[in-house]
Each structure stands twice: as C-alpha cells, then as structure tokens.
Amino acid sequence: MVHYRPSRLIVALSAIGTTVGGLVIFKDYIGGCRYYGEETMHGKTVIVTGSNCGIGKEVAREFAKRGAKVIMACRDINKCDKSRQEIVLDSNNGQVYCYKLDLASLRSVRKFAEEVDTKNSFIHLLVNNAGVMRCPHQLTEEGFELQLGVNHLGHFMLTNLLLDKLKLSAPSRIINVSSTAHYRGHIDYDDLNSDKHYDAAKAYSQSKLANVLFTKELANRLKGTEVLTFAVHPGIVNTGDNTTYEF
C-alpha cells in the first residue's frame, strides 16, 4: 500500500483557504441577513450623510428604489453627482438630490441645515452615516480633533438644527451609524480633543461612544414626540479609504 503524504505547501494553502473561508462566513454572520421587505417610502423625505460611496450610497440607493425623496449630503459634490446619476438610473427615481455638507466645518453644517429647511417642507428620516476612521491627526475647521468632529460633533449639530423639522414631520426617525468599537470607547474629559496625546484607534472609539450616548440621551428627550432615535452597527464593510481627509 502506498501512503500519500501531502507537501507542506499544500497543507499551508489548505489552512489558508480554510481560514479565509471561515472569515467570510463569520463576516456574513455578524453582518446579519439581508432585508427583503417590500415597504415603499413614497411621500417620504430622507437625508443620508456621506452617501456618495460605501454604506451611505447603498442606503440612498435603497431608499430611492422604494420611492423616497433622497437628499445626498456629501462633502465632494462632484463625487456625489456621479453617484446620484447612477442611483437615479438604477432606481428610476428622479427625486434624488445632491447637497454640499462638510461635517468638518460647523459653518458648512449650518449652511446645509438652512438650505434643507428652506427647500423641504418635511424631513422624515435623517441618517447620520458619514465618518472617518483611524485617520492621521487632523483638526476640523473649528479646531476639533477630526474623528470626534466629523463622526460626532458635526452630526450632533446637524441633528439639533433639523430637530424642529423632524418633529413637524413625525412620525420620523434619526439613525446614527455607530460601531461596536464604542465598547472600547472612553470619554476622556481631561483630553477630549486629544491635544495631549493622539491615538487614532482610541479617538475613533471615543467618537463612536459619543454617537451612542447622544442617541440614548436624545431618545429620552424626544419621548412623546413620535421622533425615534437609533444607533446601529453596520457590520464589517469595505467602504473605501477612511484614513485620509482632504480639506
């Protein structure tokens, strides 16, 4: 009888294949199942920040397919317009619009909120999706650490500026895209802006914890208004380059 002994290379490749396959299955598992509901959103106006790519783009696409009026709030208008054209063709819905919003500038947030409030009678859904992750140390226009500024402070201000319109449009929803990284987060009151020491991972986790705390407090303050707030973890998703932020 001849005994076959696989080479070390074959064993190594087999182990790598098994590991990769396991990771793919794990990613699908923690990402949850795809939603197949057939609800429509005709007559609803929604805002999705950071919707020219990644999660935001797919969310905007899905809302457009369901008949909603979609406001794509993006920093880069050219990229936004390119994605908008794709979504309009894919959804056969012409009610998709690009508005400029730079969450690293509170001046831009105010201008965006004023434009949205003036041009839209109702806002039924606000999806605070845009964000940066573990980027090099940078500051916003007002001098806030970039991850805290973009991921939390910009959305915090935007939500509060649009809150009256959301109440007027009730029942309405506010969705804050957070991350399970918030479990590792710590609000450093002694160095909130990371001026003394900057650690990209810690700063990101702090910003995501801020998202969750904001959501919980806002839910308490909005009881009885029919405006509901949610913080969600999107799973493991390849959303493009989140390591740089060009001003």
C-alpha positions as CSV (number, residue, x, y, z in Angstrom):
1,M,0.0,0.0,0.0
2,V,1.3,3.5,-1.0
3,H,0.8,6.2,1.6
4,Y,0.4,9.7,0.2
5,R,1.8,12.5,2.3
6,P,0.8,16.0,1.2
7,S,3.5,18.5,0.8
8,R,3.9,21.3,3.4
9,L,2.9,23.8,0.7
10,I,-0.4,22.0,0.1
11,V,-1.1,21.8,3.8
12,A,-0.3,25.5,4.2
13,L,-2.6,26.5,1.3
14,S,-5.4,24.4,2.7
15,A,-5.0,26.0,6.1
16,I,-5.1,29.5,4.5
17,G,-8.1,28.6,2.4
18,T,-10.0,27.3,5.5
19,T,-9.1,30.4,7.4
20,V,-10.2,32.8,4.7
21,G,-13.5,30.8,4.2
22,G,-14.1,30.9,7.9
23,L,-13.6,34.7,8.0
24,V,-16.0,35.2,5.1
25,I,-18.7,33.1,6.8
26,F,-18.0,35.0,10.1
27,K,-18.4,38.4,8.3
28,D,-21.7,37.3,6.8
29,Y,-22.9,36.0,10.1
30,I,-22.2,39.2,12.2
31,G,-23.4,41.4,9.3
32,G,-26.9,39.9,9.6
33,C,-29.3,38.8,6.9
34,R,-30.3,41.0,4.0
35,Y,-33.7,42.7,4.4
36,Y,-36.2,41.7,1.8
37,G,-39.3,43.7,3.0
38,E,-41.3,45.3,0.2
39,E,-42.3,48.5,2.1
40,T,-42.4,51.7,0.0
41,M,-41.4,55.2,1.0
42,H,-43.5,57.3,-1.4
43,G,-44.0,60.8,0.1
44,K,-41.1,60.5,2.5
45,T,-38.0,62.8,2.5
46,V,-34.8,61.3,3.8
47,I,-31.3,62.7,4.3
48,V,-28.2,60.4,4.2
49,T,-24.8,62.0,5.0
50,G,-21.8,60.6,3.3
51,S,-23.8,59.0,0.6
52,N,-21.5,59.2,-2.4
53,C,-19.9,55.9,-1.6
54,G,-19.9,52.8,0.7
55,I,-22.8,52.3,3.2
56,G,-24.3,55.7,2.6
57,K,-24.6,55.2,-1.2
58,E,-26.3,51.8,-0.8
59,V,-28.7,53.2,1.8
60,A,-29.5,56.1,-0.5
61,R,-30.0,53.7,-3.4
62,E,-32.4,51.5,-1.4
63,F,-34.5,54.5,-0.3
64,A,-34.6,55.7,-3.9
65,K,-35.8,52.3,-5.1
66,R,-38.6,52.5,-2.5
67,G,-39.8,55.8,-3.9
68,A,-38.4,58.3,-1.3
69,K,-37.2,61.7,-2.0
70,V,-33.5,61.4,-1.2
71,I,-31.1,64.1,-0.2
72,M,-27.5,63.1,-0.6
73,A,-25.4,65.2,1.9
74,C,-21.8,65.0,0.8
75,R,-18.5,66.9,1.1
76,D,-17.5,66.3,-2.6
77,I,-20.3,67.5,-4.8
78,N,-18.6,66.0,-8.0
79,K,-18.4,62.5,-6.5
80,C,-22.0,63.0,-5.2
81,D,-23.3,63.9,-8.5
82,K,-21.7,60.9,-10.2
83,S,-23.3,58.6,-7.6
84,R,-26.6,60.4,-7.9
85,Q,-26.8,59.7,-11.6
86,E,-26.1,56.1,-11.0
87,I,-28.8,55.8,-8.3
88,V,-31.4,57.7,-10.4
89,L,-30.8,55.3,-13.3
90,D,-30.9,52.3,-11.1
91,S,-34.0,53.3,-9.2
92,N,-35.9,55.1,-11.9
93,N,-36.5,57.8,-9.3
94,G,-35.6,61.4,-10.3
95,Q,-36.1,62.7,-6.7
96,V,-32.5,62.3,-5.7
97,Y,-30.6,65.5,-4.9
98,C,-27.0,66.5,-4.0
99,Y,-26.4,69.0,-1.2
100,K,-23.0,70.0,-0.1
101,L,-22.2,69.2,3.6
102,D,-18.7,69.2,5.1
103,L,-19.0,67.8,8.7
104,A,-15.5,69.1,9.5
105,S,-16.9,72.6,9.3
106,L,-19.7,73.8,11.5
107,R,-20.2,76.7,9.2
108,S,-21.0,74.2,6.4
109,V,-23.4,72.3,8.7
110,R,-25.3,75.5,9.4
111,K,-25.5,76.4,5.7
112,F,-26.7,72.9,4.8
113,A,-29.3,72.8,7.5
114,E,-30.6,76.3,6.4
115,E,-30.8,75.1,2.8
116,V,-32.6,71.9,3.7
117,D,-35.0,73.6,5.9
118,T,-35.8,76.2,3.3
119,K,-36.3,73.9,0.3
120,N,-38.1,71.0,2.1
121,S,-41.4,71.0,3.9
122,F,-40.7,67.8,5.7
123,I,-37.9,65.5,6.8
124,H,-39.0,62.1,7.8
125,L,-35.6,60.3,8.2
126,L,-32.1,61.5,9.0
127,V,-29.3,59.0,8.6
128,N,-26.1,60.3,10.2
129,N,-23.8,57.9,8.3
130,A,-20.7,59.9,7.2
131,G,-17.5,59.4,9.2
132,V,-13.7,58.9,9.2
133,M,-11.8,56.1,10.9
134,R,-8.4,55.9,12.4
135,C,-7.0,58.8,10.4
136,P,-3.8,60.7,11.0
137,H,-4.1,63.5,13.5
138,Q,-6.0,66.4,11.9
139,L,-8.3,69.2,13.2
140,T,-11.6,70.4,11.9
141,E,-12.2,74.0,10.8
142,E,-13.0,75.0,14.3
143,G,-10.1,73.1,15.8
144,F,-11.7,69.9,17.0
145,E,-10.0,66.5,16.6
146,L,-11.2,65.3,13.3
147,Q,-12.8,62.0,14.2
148,L,-14.7,63.5,17.2
149,G,-15.6,66.5,15.0
150,V,-16.8,64.6,11.9
151,N,-18.2,61.5,13.5
152,H,-20.0,63.1,16.4
153,L,-19.9,66.9,16.7
154,G,-20.9,67.7,13.1
155,H,-23.8,65.2,13.3
156,F,-24.8,66.4,16.8
157,M,-25.2,70.0,15.5
158,L,-26.9,68.9,12.3
159,T,-29.5,66.8,14.2
160,N,-30.3,69.6,16.6
161,L,-30.6,72.2,13.7
162,L,-33.1,69.9,11.9
163,L,-34.9,68.7,15.0
164,D,-37.9,71.1,14.7
165,K,-38.5,69.9,11.1
166,L,-38.2,66.3,12.2
167,K,-40.8,66.9,14.9
168,L,-43.1,68.6,12.4
169,S,-42.7,65.6,10.1
170,A,-43.4,63.0,12.8
171,P,-43.5,60.1,12.9
172,S,-39.9,60.4,11.9
173,R,-36.6,58.7,12.6
174,I,-32.9,59.6,13.4
175,I,-30.4,56.9,12.6
176,N,-26.8,57.3,14.0
177,V,-24.3,54.9,12.4
178,S,-22.0,53.9,15.2
179,S,-19.8,50.9,15.7
180,T,-19.2,48.1,18.2
181,A,-15.9,50.0,18.7
182,H,-17.9,52.1,21.2
183,Y,-17.5,49.2,23.7
184,R,-13.8,50.1,23.8
185,G,-14.5,53.8,23.9
186,H,-13.8,56.1,26.8
187,I,-14.8,59.8,27.0
188,D,-11.6,61.4,28.1
189,Y,-12.8,64.6,29.8
190,D,-9.2,65.5,30.6
191,D,-8.1,65.3,26.9
192,L,-11.4,65.3,24.9
193,N,-9.7,66.8,21.9
194,S,-6.6,64.5,22.0
195,D,-4.4,67.6,22.4
196,K,-2.1,65.9,24.9
197,H,-1.8,62.5,23.2
198,Y,-3.3,61.2,20.0
199,D,-4.1,57.6,19.4
200,A,-6.1,57.1,16.2
201,A,-7.9,53.9,17.5
202,K,-8.8,55.5,20.9
203,A,-10.0,58.7,19.3
204,Y,-12.3,56.7,16.9
205,S,-13.7,54.6,19.7
206,Q,-14.4,57.7,21.7
207,S,-16.3,59.2,18.8
208,K,-18.4,56.1,18.4
209,L,-19.2,56.0,22.1
210,A,-20.3,59.7,21.8
211,N,-22.7,58.6,19.0
212,V,-24.3,56.0,21.3
213,L,-24.5,58.3,24.3
214,F,-26.0,61.1,22.1
215,T,-28.6,58.6,20.7
216,K,-29.7,57.4,24.2
217,E,-30.0,60.9,25.6
218,L,-31.8,62.2,22.5
219,A,-34.3,59.3,22.8
220,N,-35.0,60.3,26.4
221,R,-35.6,64.0,25.4
222,L,-37.8,63.1,22.5
223,K,-40.2,60.8,24.4
224,G,-43.8,61.5,23.3
225,T,-42.8,63.4,20.1
226,E,-43.0,60.4,17.7
227,V,-39.4,61.0,16.7
228,L,-37.4,57.9,17.4
229,T,-33.6,57.6,17.5
230,F,-31.4,54.5,16.8
231,A,-27.7,53.8,16.9
232,V,-26.7,51.0,14.6
233,H,-23.5,49.0,14.0
234,P,-23.2,48.3,10.2
235,G,-21.1,45.2,10.5
236,I,-17.8,44.7,8.7
237,V,-18.0,46.6,5.5
238,N,-15.4,47.7,2.9
239,T,-16.4,51.3,2.5
240,G,-13.3,52.7,0.8
241,D,-10.4,54.8,2.1
242,N,-11.3,56.3,5.6
243,T,-7.7,57.1,6.5
244,T,-7.4,60.5,4.9
245,Y,-9.4,63.7,4.9
246,E,-8.6,66.4,2.4
247,F,-9.7,69.9,3.1
